[in-house]
Amino acid sequence: MWDKIALILLIIGGINWGLVGIFQLDVIAWLFGGTGAIISRALYILVAISAVWCISLLFRTNEDYAVGMNDR
């Protein structure tokens, strides 16, 4: 579950950065009142935490996923 949440947040962050790079449009800042707004900063922090979490995906093996599936 945490992996999926982290990946969704990374996708949102990646699309936002793509829009910043292509159109100079920061959708998060635009929606929530600028880059300094509390909610914008909270979302940026959540995306950063998600990126750190997803580093663990690089080091997991197929056996780790199989164990998780058997715990259901």
Predicted model as a PDB file, atoms N, CA, C, CB and O in Angstrom, pLDDT in the B-factor column:
MODEL        1                                                                  
ATOM      1  N   MET A   1       0.822  -1.185   0.000  1.00 89.00           N  
ATOM      2  CA  MET A   1       0.000   0.000   0.000  1.00 89.00           C  
ATOM      3  C   MET A   1       0.878   1.266   0.000  1.00 89.00           C  
ATOM      4  CB  MET A   1      -0.942  -0.011   1.213  1.00 89.00           C  
ATOM      5  O   MET A   1       0.630   2.187  -0.778  1.00 89.00           O  
ATOM      6  N   TRP A   2       1.908   1.313   0.872  1.00 90.00           N  
ATOM      7  CA  TRP A   2       2.779   2.491   0.956  1.00 90.00           C  
ATOM      8  C   TRP A   2       3.530   2.700  -0.353  1.00 90.00           C  
ATOM      9  CB  TRP A   2       3.775   2.346   2.120  1.00 90.00           C  
ATOM     10  O   TRP A   2       3.765   3.833  -0.772  1.00 90.00           O  
ATOM     11  N   ASP A   3       3.901   1.603  -0.988  1.00 93.00           N  
ATOM     12  CA  ASP A   3       4.614   1.714  -2.263  1.00 93.00           C  
ATOM     13  C   ASP A   3       3.751   2.414  -3.312  1.00 93.00           C  
ATOM     14  CB  ASP A   3       5.033   0.321  -2.768  1.00 93.00           C  
ATOM     15  O   ASP A   3       4.233   3.277  -4.046  1.00 93.00           O  
ATOM     16  N   LYS A   4       2.483   2.041  -3.376  1.00 94.00           N  
ATOM     17  CA  LYS A   4       1.582   2.637  -4.358  1.00 94.00           C  
ATOM     18  C   LYS A   4       1.342   4.118  -4.067  1.00 94.00           C  
ATOM     19  CB  LYS A   4       0.251   1.884  -4.380  1.00 94.00           C  
ATOM     20  O   LYS A   4       1.328   4.939  -4.984  1.00 94.00           O  
ATOM     21  N   ILE A   5       1.155   4.455  -2.805  1.00 95.00           N  
ATOM     22  CA  ILE A   5       0.965   5.860  -2.436  1.00 95.00           C  
ATOM     23  C   ILE A   5       2.197   6.676  -2.808  1.00 95.00           C  
ATOM     24  CB  ILE A   5       0.671   5.992  -0.925  1.00 95.00           C  
ATOM     25  O   ILE A   5       2.087   7.767  -3.369  1.00 95.00           O  
ATOM     26  N   ALA A   6       3.369   6.137  -2.490  1.00 95.00           N  
ATOM     27  CA  ALA A   6       4.616   6.839  -2.805  1.00 95.00           C  
ATOM     28  C   ALA A   6       4.769   7.011  -4.315  1.00 95.00           C  
ATOM     29  CB  ALA A   6       5.827   6.074  -2.231  1.00 95.00           C  
ATOM     30  O   ALA A   6       5.173   8.078  -4.777  1.00 95.00           O  
ATOM     31  N   LEU A   7       4.451   5.979  -5.081  1.00 95.00           N  
ATOM     32  CA  LEU A   7       4.568   6.079  -6.541  1.00 95.00           C  
ATOM     33  C   LEU A   7       3.584   7.091  -7.122  1.00 95.00           C  
ATOM     34  CB  LEU A   7       4.339   4.712  -7.182  1.00 95.00           C  
ATOM     35  O   LEU A   7       3.925   7.828  -8.047  1.00 95.00           O  
ATOM     36  N   ILE A   8       2.375   7.128  -6.588  1.00 95.00           N  
ATOM     37  CA  ILE A   8       1.390   8.106  -7.057  1.00 95.00           C  
ATOM     38  C   ILE A   8       1.888   9.526  -6.792  1.00 95.00           C  
ATOM     39  CB  ILE A   8       0.020   7.878  -6.369  1.00 95.00           C  
ATOM     40  O   ILE A   8       1.789  10.395  -7.658  1.00 95.00           O  
ATOM     41  N   LEU A   9       2.424   9.758  -5.592  1.00 95.00           N  
ATOM     42  CA  LEU A   9       2.957  11.084  -5.271  1.00 95.00           C  
ATOM     43  C   LEU A   9       4.138  11.439  -6.165  1.00 95.00           C  
ATOM     44  CB  LEU A   9       3.379  11.146  -3.804  1.00 95.00           C  
ATOM     45  O   LEU A   9       4.280  12.591  -6.574  1.00 95.00           O  
ATOM     46  N   LEU A  10       4.984  10.463  -6.471  1.00 96.00           N  
ATOM     47  CA  LEU A  10       6.114  10.728  -7.371  1.00 96.00           C  
ATOM     48  C   LEU A  10       5.652  11.041  -8.785  1.00 96.00           C  
ATOM     49  CB  LEU A  10       7.061   9.537  -7.394  1.00 96.00           C  
ATOM     50  O   LEU A  10       6.243  11.881  -9.464  1.00 96.00           O  
ATOM     51  N   ILE A  11       4.614  10.376  -9.225  1.00 96.00           N  
ATOM     52  CA  ILE A  11       4.073  10.663 -10.556  1.00 96.00           C  
ATOM     53  C   ILE A  11       3.526  12.089 -10.597  1.00 96.00           C  
ATOM     54  CB  ILE A  11       2.962   9.644 -10.932  1.00 96.00           C  
ATOM     55  O   ILE A  11       3.776  12.826 -11.551  1.00 96.00           O  
ATOM     56  N   ILE A  12       2.782  12.476  -9.563  1.00 95.00           N  
ATOM     57  CA  ILE A  12       2.257  13.838  -9.491  1.00 95.00           C  
ATOM     58  C   ILE A  12       3.408  14.843  -9.487  1.00 95.00           C  
ATOM     59  CB  ILE A  12       1.375  14.019  -8.232  1.00 95.00           C  
ATOM     60  O   ILE A  12       3.371  15.841 -10.207  1.00 95.00           O  
ATOM     61  N   GLY A  13       4.426  14.576  -8.675  1.00 96.00           N  
ATOM     62  CA  GLY A  13       5.582  15.469  -8.615  1.00 96.00           C  
ATOM     63  C   GLY A  13       6.333  15.532  -9.933  1.00 96.00           C  
ATOM     64  O   GLY A  13       6.779  16.602 -10.348  1.00 96.00           O  
ATOM     65  N   GLY A  14       6.473  14.394 -10.589  1.00 96.00           N  
ATOM     66  CA  GLY A  14       7.168  14.362 -11.871  1.00 96.00           C  
ATOM     67  C   GLY A  14       6.422  15.126 -12.952  1.00 96.00           C  
ATOM     68  O   GLY A  14       7.030  15.848 -13.742  1.00 96.00           O  
ATOM     69  N   ILE A  15       5.124  14.970 -12.986  1.00 97.00           N  
ATOM     70  CA  ILE A  15       4.326  15.722 -13.957  1.00 97.00           C  
ATOM     71  C   ILE A  15       4.409  17.211 -13.666  1.00 97.00           C  
ATOM     72  CB  ILE A  15       2.857  15.255 -13.938  1.00 97.00           C  
ATOM     73  O   ILE A  15       4.519  18.022 -14.585  1.00 97.00           O  
ATOM     74  N   ASN A  16       4.357  17.574 -12.382  1.00 97.00           N  
ATOM     75  CA  ASN A  16       4.464  18.982 -12.012  1.00 97.00           C  
ATOM     76  C   ASN A  16       5.807  19.561 -12.461  1.00 97.00           C  
ATOM     77  CB  ASN A  16       4.293  19.150 -10.494  1.00 97.00           C  
ATOM     78  O   ASN A  16       5.852  20.657 -13.019  1.00 97.00           O  
ATOM     79  N   TRP A  17       6.901  18.831 -12.222  1.00 96.00           N  
ATOM     80  CA  TRP A  17       8.219  19.321 -12.648  1.00 96.00           C  
ATOM     81  C   TRP A  17       8.333  19.382 -14.164  1.00 96.00           C  
ATOM     82  CB  TRP A  17       9.322  18.430 -12.084  1.00 96.00           C  
ATOM     83  O   TRP A  17       9.009  20.260 -14.700  1.00 96.00           O  
ATOM     84  N   GLY A  18       7.684  18.465 -14.850  1.00 97.00           N  
ATOM     85  CA  GLY A  18       7.664  18.524 -16.311  1.00 97.00           C  
ATOM     86  C   GLY A  18       6.967  19.783 -16.806  1.00 97.00           C  
ATOM     87  O   GLY A  18       7.426  20.430 -17.747  1.00 97.00           O  
ATOM     88  N   LEU A  19       5.857  20.124 -16.166  1.00 97.00           N  
ATOM     89  CA  LEU A  19       5.147  21.347 -16.531  1.00 97.00           C  
ATOM     90  C   LEU A  19       5.960  22.593 -16.209  1.00 97.00           C  
ATOM     91  CB  LEU A  19       3.811  21.406 -15.817  1.00 97.00           C  
ATOM     92  O   LEU A  19       5.914  23.580 -16.943  1.00 97.00           O  
ATOM     93  N   VAL A  20       6.708  22.543 -15.103  1.00 97.00           N  
ATOM     94  CA  VAL A  20       7.588  23.663 -14.764  1.00 97.00           C  
ATOM     95  C   VAL A  20       8.656  23.815 -15.841  1.00 97.00           C  
ATOM     96  CB  VAL A  20       8.242  23.453 -13.370  1.00 97.00           C  
ATOM     97  O   VAL A  20       8.949  24.928 -16.277  1.00 97.00           O  
ATOM     98  N   GLY A  21       9.233  22.706 -16.264  1.00 97.00           N  
ATOM     99  CA  GLY A  21      10.289  22.755 -17.260  1.00 97.00           C  
ATOM    100  C   GLY A  21       9.817  23.180 -18.636  1.00 97.00           C  
ATOM    101  O   GLY A  21      10.514  23.919 -19.330  1.00 97.00           O  
ATOM    102  N   ILE A  22       8.639  22.721 -19.039  1.00 98.00           N  
ATOM    103  CA  ILE A  22       8.152  22.994 -20.388  1.00 98.00           C  
ATOM    104  C   ILE A  22       7.433  24.347 -20.463  1.00 98.00           C  
ATOM    105  CB  ILE A  22       7.211  21.873 -20.844  1.00 98.00           C  
ATOM    106  O   ILE A  22       7.690  25.145 -21.364  1.00 98.00           O  
ATOM    107  N   PHE A  23       6.539  24.593 -19.517  1.00 97.00           N  
ATOM    108  CA  PHE A  23       5.672  25.771 -19.597  1.00 97.00           C  
ATOM    109  C   PHE A  23       5.920  26.803 -18.493  1.00 97.00           C  
ATOM    110  CB  PHE A  23       4.241  25.336 -19.548  1.00 97.00           C  
ATOM    111  O   PHE A  23       5.237  27.827 -18.449  1.00 97.00           O  
ATOM    112  N   GLN A  24       6.871  26.553 -17.616  1.00 97.00           N  
ATOM    113  CA  GLN A  24       7.118  27.401 -16.453  1.00 97.00           C  
ATOM    114  C   GLN A  24       5.846  27.574 -15.624  1.00 97.00           C  
ATOM    115  CB  GLN A  24       7.655  28.770 -16.893  1.00 97.00           C  
ATOM    116  O   GLN A  24       5.543  28.667 -15.145  1.00 97.00           O  
ATOM    117  N   LEU A  25       5.110  26.475 -15.467  1.00 96.00           N  
ATOM    118  CA  LEU A  25       3.857  26.471 -14.715  1.00 96.00           C  
ATOM    119  C   LEU A  25       3.969  25.460 -13.584  1.00 96.00           C  
ATOM    120  CB  LEU A  25       2.644  26.141 -15.639  1.00 96.00           C  
ATOM    121  O   LEU A  25       4.033  24.255 -13.829  1.00 96.00           O  
ATOM    122  N   ASP A  26       3.992  25.942 -12.355  1.00 97.00           N  
ATOM    123  CA  ASP A  26       3.999  25.084 -11.177  1.00 97.00           C  
ATOM    124  C   ASP A  26       2.548  24.920 -10.732  1.00 97.00           C  
ATOM    125  CB  ASP A  26       4.897  25.683 -10.022  1.00 97.00           C  
ATOM    126  O   ASP A  26       1.993  25.798 -10.070  1.00 97.00           O  
ATOM    127  N   VAL A  27       1.937  23.797 -11.097  1.00 96.00           N  
ATOM    128  CA  VAL A  27       0.518  23.568 -10.845  1.00 96.00           C  
ATOM    129  C   VAL A  27       0.227  23.536  -9.343  1.00 96.00           C  
ATOM    130  CB  VAL A  27       0.065  22.256 -11.501  1.00 96.00           C  
ATOM    131  O   VAL A  27      -0.787  24.075  -8.897  1.00 96.00           O  
ATOM    132  N   ILE A  28       1.100  22.916  -8.570  1.00 96.00           N  
ATOM    133  CA  ILE A  28       0.895  22.842  -7.118  1.00 96.00           C  
ATOM    134  C   ILE A  28       0.849  24.251  -6.532  1.00 96.00           C  
ATOM    135  CB  ILE A  28       2.021  22.009  -6.440  1.00 96.00           C  
ATOM    136  O   ILE A  28      -0.060  24.576  -5.768  1.00 96.00           O  
ATOM    137  N   ALA A  29       1.812  25.078  -6.881  1.00 96.00           N  
ATOM    138  CA  ALA A  29       1.837  26.457  -6.387  1.00 96.00           C  
ATOM    139  C   ALA A  29       0.628  27.239  -6.888  1.00 96.00           C  
ATOM    140  CB  ALA A  29       3.135  27.158  -6.818  1.00 96.00           C  
ATOM    141  O   ALA A  29       0.037  28.019  -6.142  1.00 96.00           O  
ATOM    142  N   TRP A  30       0.262  27.032  -8.146  1.00 96.00           N  
ATOM    143  CA  TRP A  30      -0.875  27.736  -8.728  1.00 96.00           C  
ATOM    144  C   TRP A  30      -2.183  27.374  -8.014  1.00 96.00           C  
ATOM    145  CB  TRP A  30      -0.983  27.414 -10.221  1.00 96.00           C  
ATOM    146  O   TRP A  30      -3.014  28.241  -7.744  1.00 96.00           O  
ATOM    147  N   LEU A  31      -2.354  26.076  -7.711  1.00 96.00           N  
ATOM    148  CA  LEU A  31      -3.590  25.630  -7.065  1.00 96.00           C  
ATOM    149  C   LEU A  31      -3.696  26.049  -5.604  1.00 96.00           C  
ATOM    150  CB  LEU A  31      -3.697  24.136  -7.159  1.00 96.00           C  
ATOM    151  O   LEU A  31      -4.788  26.321  -5.105  1.00 96.00           O  
ATOM    152  N   PHE A  32      -2.554  26.099  -4.922  1.00 96.00           N  
ATOM    153  CA  PHE A  32      -2.603  26.271  -3.474  1.00 96.00           C  
ATOM    154  C   PHE A  32      -2.000  27.580  -2.974  1.00 96.00           C  
ATOM    155  CB  PHE A  32      -1.902  25.138  -2.824  1.00 96.00           C  
ATOM    156  O   PHE A  32      -1.665  27.678  -1.793  1.00 96.00           O  
ATOM    157  N   GLY A  33      -1.851  28.585  -3.830  1.00 94.00           N  
ATOM    158  CA  GLY A  33      -1.484  29.907  -3.366  1.00 94.00           C  
ATOM    159  C   GLY A  33      -0.006  30.233  -3.328  1.00 94.00           C  
ATOM    160  O   GLY A  33       0.425  31.022  -2.488  1.00 94.00           O  
ATOM    161  N   GLY A  34       0.777  29.651  -4.209  1.00 95.00           N  
ATOM    162  CA  GLY A  34       2.198  29.974  -4.278  1.00 95.00           C  
ATOM    163  C   GLY A  34       3.068  28.916  -3.627  1.00 95.00           C  
ATOM    164  O   GLY A  34       2.595  28.041  -2.902  1.00 95.00           O  
ATOM    165  N   THR A  35       4.375  29.030  -3.918  1.00 93.00           N  
ATOM    166  CA  THR A  35       5.303  28.020  -3.398  1.00 93.00           C  
ATOM    167  C   THR A  35       5.519  28.149  -1.902  1.00 93.00           C  
ATOM    168  CB  THR A  35       6.633  28.120  -4.108  1.00 93.00           C  
ATOM    169  O   THR A  35       5.944  27.188  -1.259  1.00 93.00           O  
ATOM    170  N   GLY A  36       5.241  29.298  -1.340  1.00 94.00           N  
ATOM    171  CA  GLY A  36       5.436  29.499   0.094  1.00 94.00           C  
ATOM    172  C   GLY A  36       4.236  29.121   0.944  1.00 94.00           C  
ATOM    173  O   GLY A  36       4.326  29.116   2.172  1.00 94.00           O  
ATOM    174  N   ALA A  37       3.109  28.805   0.308  1.00 95.00           N  
ATOM    175  CA  ALA A  37       1.908  28.439   1.059  1.00 95.00           C  
ATOM    176  C   ALA A  37       2.142  27.132   1.808  1.00 95.00           C  
ATOM    177  CB  ALA A  37       0.688  28.311   0.116  1.00 95.00           C  
ATOM    178  O   ALA A  37       2.851  26.245   1.333  1.00 95.00           O  
ATOM    179  N   ILE A  38       1.548  27.033   2.959  1.00 96.00           N  
ATOM    180  CA  ILE A  38       1.741  25.860   3.824  1.00 96.00           C  
ATOM    181  C   ILE A  38       1.377  24.567   3.110  1.00 96.00           C  
ATOM    182  CB  ILE A  38       0.907  25.995   5.096  1.00 96.00           C  
ATOM    183  O   ILE A  38       2.125  23.592   3.179  1.00 96.00           O  
ATOM    184  N   ILE A  39       0.243  24.547   2.429  1.00 96.00           N  
ATOM    185  CA  ILE A  39      -0.191  23.306   1.782  1.00 96.00           C  
ATOM    186  C   ILE A  39       0.729  22.944   0.611  1.00 96.00           C  
ATOM    187  CB  ILE A  39      -1.646  23.440   1.291  1.00 96.00           C  
ATOM    188  O   ILE A  39       0.998  21.767   0.374  1.00 96.00           O  
ATOM    189  N   SER A  40       1.207  23.944  -0.112  1.00 96.00           N  
ATOM    190  CA  SER A  40       2.150  23.668  -1.207  1.00 96.00           C  
ATOM    191  C   SER A  40       3.427  23.069  -0.654  1.00 96.00           C  
ATOM    192  CB  SER A  40       2.466  24.954  -2.005  1.00 96.00           C  
ATOM    193  O   SER A  40       3.937  22.080  -1.180  1.00 96.00           O  
ATOM    194  N   ARG A  41       3.942  23.665   0.401  1.00 96.00           N  
ATOM    195  CA  ARG A  41       5.171  23.159   1.010  1.00 96.00           C  
ATOM    196  C   ARG A  41       4.971  21.750   1.552  1.00 96.00           C  
ATOM    197  CB  ARG A  41       5.637  24.093   2.132  1.00 96.00           C  
ATOM    198  O   ARG A  41       5.867  20.911   1.454  1.00 96.00           O  
ATOM    199  N   ALA A  42       3.795  21.488   2.126  1.00 96.00           N  
ATOM    200  CA  ALA A  42       3.502  20.148   2.648  1.00 96.00           C  
ATOM    201  C   ALA A  42       3.493  19.127   1.507  1.00 96.00           C  
ATOM    202  CB  ALA A  42       2.140  20.136   3.394  1.00 96.00           C  
ATOM    203  O   ALA A  42       4.012  18.021   1.657  1.00 96.00           O  
ATOM    204  N   LEU A  43       2.909  19.497   0.380  1.00 95.00           N  
ATOM    205  CA  LEU A  43       2.888  18.578  -0.761  1.00 95.00           C  
ATOM    206  C   LEU A  43       4.285  18.340  -1.311  1.00 95.00           C  
ATOM    207  CB  LEU A  43       1.983  19.120  -1.862  1.00 95.00           C  
ATOM    208  O   LEU A  43       4.626  17.213  -1.669  1.00 95.00           O  
ATOM    209  N   TYR A  44       5.104  19.398  -1.383  1.00 96.00           N  
ATOM    210  CA  TYR A  44       6.486  19.228  -1.832  1.00 96.00           C  
ATOM    211  C   TYR A  44       7.239  18.291  -0.892  1.00 96.00           C  
ATOM    212  CB  TYR A  44       7.203  20.591  -1.917  1.00 96.00           C  
ATOM    213  O   TYR A  44       8.022  17.456  -1.346  1.00 96.00           O  
ATOM    214  N   ILE A  45       7.012  18.424   0.403  1.00 96.00           N  
ATOM    215  CA  ILE A  45       7.677  17.559   1.389  1.00 96.00           C  
ATOM    216  C   ILE A  45       7.204  16.119   1.234  1.00 96.00           C  
ATOM    217  CB  ILE A  45       7.405  18.058   2.829  1.00 96.00           C  
ATOM    218  O   ILE A  45       8.010  15.194   1.328  1.00 96.00           O  
ATOM    219  N   LEU A  46       5.907  15.915   0.998  1.00 96.00           N  
ATOM    220  CA  LEU A  46       5.385  14.554   0.796  1.00 96.00           C  
ATOM    221  C   LEU A  46       5.986  13.906  -0.447  1.00 96.00           C  
ATOM    222  CB  LEU A  46       3.854  14.581   0.680  1.00 96.00           C  
ATOM    223  O   LEU A  46       6.278  12.710  -0.441  1.00 96.00           O  
ATOM    224  N   VAL A  47       6.170  14.675  -1.498  1.00 96.00           N  
ATOM    225  CA  VAL A  47       6.798  14.134  -2.708  1.00 96.00           C  
ATOM    226  C   VAL A  47       8.246  13.747  -2.411  1.00 96.00           C  
ATOM    227  CB  VAL A  47       6.739  15.164  -3.871  1.00 96.00           C  
ATOM    228  O   VAL A  47       8.716  12.706  -2.869  1.00 96.00           O  
ATOM    229  N   ALA A  48       8.945  14.570  -1.657  1.00 96.00           N  
ATOM    230  CA  ALA A  48      10.337  14.260  -1.298  1.00 96.00           C  
ATOM    231  C   ALA A  48      10.424  13.007  -0.431  1.00 96.00           C  
ATOM    232  CB  ALA A  48      10.976  15.447  -0.563  1.00 96.00           C  
ATOM    233  O   ALA A  48      11.300  12.168  -0.642  1.00 96.00           O  
ATOM    234  N   ILE A  49       9.530  12.877   0.533  1.00 97.00           N  
ATOM    235  CA  ILE A  49       9.503  11.672   1.377  1.00 97.00           C  
ATOM    236  C   ILE A  49       9.197  10.450   0.521  1.00 97.00           C  
ATOM    237  CB  ILE A  49       8.450  11.812   2.515  1.00 97.00           C  
ATOM    238  O   ILE A  49       9.777   9.384   0.729  1.00 97.00           O  
ATOM    239  N   SER A  50       8.290  10.599  -0.441  1.00 96.00           N  
ATOM    240  CA  SER A  50       7.962   9.494  -1.347  1.00 96.00           C  
ATOM    241  C   SER A  50       9.177   9.070  -2.155  1.00 96.00           C  
ATOM    242  CB  SER A  50       6.823   9.891  -2.288  1.00 96.00           C  
ATOM    243  O   SER A  50       9.393   7.878  -2.378  1.00 96.00           O  
ATOM    244  N   ALA A  51       9.969  10.035  -2.593  1.00 95.00           N  
ATOM    245  CA  ALA A  51      11.178   9.710  -3.355  1.00 95.00           C  
ATOM    246  C   ALA A  51      12.147   8.916  -2.503  1.00 95.00           C  
ATOM    247  CB  ALA A  51      11.855  10.985  -3.872  1.00 95.00           C  
ATOM    248  O   ALA A  51      12.736   7.943  -2.974  1.00 95.00           O  
ATOM    249  N   VAL A  52      12.316   9.317  -1.261  1.00 95.00           N  
ATOM    250  CA  VAL A  52      13.211   8.585  -0.355  1.00 95.00           C  
ATOM    251  C   VAL A  52      12.670   7.174  -0.119  1.00 95.00           C  
ATOM    252  CB  VAL A  52      13.368   9.341   0.999  1.00 95.00           C  
ATOM    253  O   VAL A  52      13.434   6.209  -0.108  1.00 95.00           O  
ATOM    254  N   TRP A  53      11.370   7.054   0.067  1.00 95.00           N  
ATOM    255  CA  TRP A  53      10.750   5.742   0.265  1.00 95.00           C  
ATOM    256  C   TRP A  53      10.990   4.842  -0.946  1.00 95.00           C  
ATOM    257  CB  TRP A  53       9.238   5.893   0.524  1.00 95.00           C  
ATOM    258  O   TRP A  53      11.293   3.659  -0.792  1.00 95.00           O  
ATOM    259  N   CYS A  54      10.856   5.401  -2.146  1.00 94.00           N  
ATOM    260  CA  CYS A  54      10.988   4.599  -3.365  1.00 94.00           C  
ATOM    261  C   CYS A  54      12.420   4.164  -3.638  1.00 94.00           C  
ATOM    262  CB  CYS A  54      10.469   5.374  -4.547  1.00 94.00           C  
ATOM    263  O   CYS A  54      12.644   3.284  -4.468  1.00 94.00           O  
ATOM    264  N   ILE A  55      13.385   4.758  -2.963  1.00 93.00           N  
ATOM    265  CA  ILE A  55      14.759   4.258  -3.082  1.00 93.00           C  
ATOM    266  C   ILE A  55      14.807   2.797  -2.648  1.00 93.00           C  
ATOM    267  CB  ILE A  55      15.741   5.114  -2.228  1.00 93.00           C  
ATOM    268  O   ILE A  55      15.572   2.009  -3.204  1.00 93.00           O  
ATOM    269  N   SER A  56      13.997   2.434  -1.661  1.00 91.00           N  
ATOM    270  CA  SER A  56      13.982   1.045  -1.183  1.00 91.00           C  
ATOM    271  C   SER A  56      13.516   0.078  -2.266  1.00 91.00           C  
ATOM    272  CB  SER A  56      13.080   0.919   0.042  1.00 91.00           C  
ATOM    273  O   SER A  56      13.871  -1.100  -2.231  1.00 91.00           O  
ATOM    274  N   LEU A  57      12.730   0.557  -3.224  1.00 89.00           N  
ATOM    275  CA  LEU A  57      12.269  -0.319  -4.308  1.00 89.00           C  
ATOM    276  C   LEU A  57      13.429  -0.839  -5.143  1.00 89.00           C  
ATOM    277  CB  LEU A  57      11.282   0.422  -5.204  1.00 89.00           C  
ATOM    278  O   LEU A  57      13.355  -1.934  -5.701  1.00 89.00           O  
ATOM    279  N   LEU A  58      14.491  -0.065  -5.231  1.00 90.00           N  
ATOM    280  CA  LEU A  58      15.652  -0.477  -6.013  1.00 90.00           C  
ATOM    281  C   LEU A  58      16.362  -1.685  -5.409  1.00 90.00           C  
ATOM    282  CB  LEU A  58      16.624   0.673  -6.138  1.00 90.00           C  
ATOM    283  O   LEU A  58      17.001  -2.456  -6.125  1.00 90.00           O  
ATOM    284  N   PHE A  59      16.251  -1.847  -4.104  1.00 89.00           N  
ATOM    285  CA  PHE A  59      17.012  -2.876  -3.405  1.00 89.00           C  
ATOM    286  C   PHE A  59      16.174  -4.080  -3.000  1.00 89.00           C  
ATOM    287  CB  PHE A  59      17.650  -2.288  -2.190  1.00 89.00           C  
ATOM    288  O   PHE A  59      16.687  -4.999  -2.361  1.00 89.00           O  
ATOM    289  N   ARG A  60      14.919  -4.092  -3.353  1.00 88.00           N  
ATOM    290  CA  ARG A  60      14.061  -5.234  -3.015  1.00 88.00           C  
ATOM    291  C   ARG A  60      14.212  -6.323  -4.069  1.00 88.00           C  
ATOM    292  CB  ARG A  60      12.576  -4.797  -2.897  1.00 88.00           C  
ATOM    293  O   ARG A  60      14.452  -6.050  -5.246  1.00 88.00           O  
ATOM    294  N   THR A  61      14.067  -7.545  -3.620  1.00 83.00           N  
ATOM    295  CA  THR A  61      14.135  -8.684  -4.532  1.00 83.00           C  
ATOM    296  C   THR A  61      12.725  -9.215  -4.780  1.00 83.00           C  
ATOM    297  CB  THR A  61      15.052  -9.804  -3.959  1.00 83.00           C  
ATOM    298  O   THR A  61      11.773  -8.807  -4.115  1.00 83.00           O  
ATOM    299  N   ASN A  62      12.604 -10.121  -5.734  1.00 77.00           N  
ATOM    300  CA  ASN A  62      11.300 -10.728  -6.002  1.00 77.00           C  
ATOM    301  C   ASN A  62      10.796 -11.511  -4.805  1.00 77.00           C  
ATOM    302  CB  ASN A  62      11.377 -11.637  -7.220  1.00 77.00           C  
ATOM    303  O   ASN A  62       9.587 -11.618  -4.600  1.00 77.00           O  
ATOM    304  N   GLU A  63      11.714 -12.066  -4.003  1.00 71.00           N  
ATOM    305  CA  GLU A  63      11.303 -12.813  -2.820  1.00 71.00           C  
ATOM    306  C   GLU A  63      10.636 -11.897  -1.805  1.00 71.00           C  
ATOM    307  CB  GLU A  63      12.503 -13.516  -2.188  1.00 71.00           C  
ATOM    308  O   GLU A  63       9.703 -12.306  -1.113  1.00 71.00           O  
ATOM    309  N   ASP A  64      11.117 -10.645  -1.714  1.00 67.00           N  
ATOM    310  CA  ASP A  64      10.504  -9.691  -0.786  1.00 67.00           C  
ATOM    311  C   ASP A  64       9.058  -9.433  -1.165  1.00 67.00           C  
ATOM    312  CB  ASP A  64      11.288  -8.372  -0.766  1.00 67.00           C  
ATOM    313  O   ASP A  64       8.200  -9.322  -0.289  1.00 67.00           O  
ATOM    314  N   TYR A  65       8.774  -9.336  -2.456  1.00 65.00           N  
ATOM    315  CA  TYR A  65       7.410  -9.121  -2.910  1.00 65.00           C  
ATOM    316  C   TYR A  65       6.555 -10.360  -2.675  1.00 65.00           C  
ATOM    317  CB  TYR A  65       7.397  -8.741  -4.387  1.00 65.00           C  
ATOM    318  O   TYR A  65       5.383 -10.244  -2.316  1.00 65.00           O  
ATOM    319  N   ALA A  66       7.125 -11.538  -2.873  1.00 62.00           N  
ATOM    320  CA  ALA A  66       6.386 -12.779  -2.666  1.00 62.00           C  
ATOM    321  C   ALA A  66       6.006 -12.930  -1.209  1.00 62.00           C  
ATOM    322  CB  ALA A  66       7.207 -13.984  -3.126  1.00 62.00           C  
ATOM    323  O   ALA A  66       4.895 -13.372  -0.914  1.00 62.00           O  
ATOM    324  N   VAL A  67       6.889 -12.580  -0.285  1.00 60.00           N  
ATOM    325  CA  VAL A  67       6.574 -12.670   1.146  1.00 60.00           C  
ATOM    326  C   VAL A  67       5.440 -11.722   1.475  1.00 60.00           C  
ATOM    327  CB  VAL A  67       7.815 -12.348   2.014  1.00 60.00           C  
ATOM    328  O   VAL A  67       4.531 -12.088   2.220  1.00 60.00           O  
ATOM    329  N   GLY A  68       5.472 -10.534   0.948  1.00 58.00           N  
ATOM    330  CA  GLY A  68       4.406  -9.571   1.186  1.00 58.00           C  
ATOM    331  C   GLY A  68       3.068 -10.045   0.653  1.00 58.00           C  
ATOM    332  O   GLY A  68       2.036  -9.788   1.274  1.00 58.00           O  
ATOM    333  N   MET A  69       3.058 -10.723  -0.469  1.00 58.00           N  
ATOM    334  CA  MET A  69       1.816 -11.215  -1.054  1.00 58.00           C  
ATOM    335  C   MET A  69       1.236 -12.367  -0.228  1.00 58.00           C  
ATOM    336  CB  MET A  69       2.054 -11.667  -2.501  1.00 58.00           C  
ATOM    337  O   MET A  69       0.018 -12.538  -0.175  1.00 58.00           O  
ATOM    338  N   ASN A  70       2.097 -13.154   0.413  1.00 56.00           N  
ATOM    339  CA  ASN A  70       1.619 -14.277   1.210  1.00 56.00           C  
ATOM    340  C   ASN A  70       1.051 -13.835   2.558  1.00 56.00           C  
ATOM    341  CB  ASN A  70       2.742 -15.267   1.428  1.00 56.00           C  
ATOM    342  O   ASN A  70       0.349 -14.601   3.218  1.00 56.00           O  
ATOM    343  N   ASP A  71       1.354 -12.606   2.965  1.00 54.00           N  
ATOM    344  CA  ASP A  71       0.873 -12.125   4.242  1.00 54.00           C  
ATOM    345  C   ASP A  71      -0.589 -11.664   4.191  1.00 54.00           C  
ATOM    346  CB  ASP A  71       1.747 -10.998   4.714  1.00 54.00           C  
ATOM    347  O   ASP A  71      -1.183 -11.378   5.230  1.00 54.00           O  
ATOM    348  N   ARG A  72      -1.153 -11.594   3.021  1.00 50.00           N  
ATOM    349  CA  ARG A  72      -2.546 -11.107   2.892  1.00 50.00           C  
ATOM    350  C   ARG A  72      -3.515 -12.091   3.423  1.00 50.00           C  
ATOM    351  CB  ARG A  72      -2.890 -10.803   1.457  1.00 50.00           C  
ATOM    352  O   ARG A  72      -4.721 -11.846   3.395  1.00 50.00           O  
TER     353      ARG A  72                                                      
ENDMDL                                                                          
END                                                                             
